[in-house]
C-alpha cells in the first residue's frame, strides 16, 4: 500500500523533473542549479555531443547548460510519462523527452532541431529536498531539423569576461 510520505516524495520528484524542463526553457540558471546535488554524473553519450558520462561540479553543469542553450531564441522541453522508483532516500526516474531548439539563421539554413528520447534521472533526498545526482539524456529517435543548430546558437553567445 502506498503511504502519504511516498506520494509526497513522488510529487516532489515530479516537480524536480518539471523544474528541469522549465529552468532550461526559461534560461533560469539559478533555478536550474537548485535542482542538483553538489556533483552530478552527466551522461550525453547517446546525444549528438557523444560525450562519455562525466562527473561535474554542479556549477560547471549549469555553465555548460547556459553555454549550450543561451544562444537559442527559444527551446521547449516537454517531459511526459514519468515513472519513479523509490527506495528510501534515493530514487530513479525516467521520463519521455521531446526537446525543440530554435535559433535564427540565414535563409536556406535549417534553424531548429528536435531531439526525442528520454531523461533518466537518479535523485537523492538531501536536507529534505530531492536533488538530481545523475542526469542521462538518451536520444532514441532520429533528429528532426539539424543538430547544427547548436553550433549556430553557440556562435551567438558573448564569452564571459
Order of alpha helices (4+ residues) and beta strands (2+ residues): alpha-alpha-beta-beta-alpha-beta-beta-beta-beta-beta-alpha
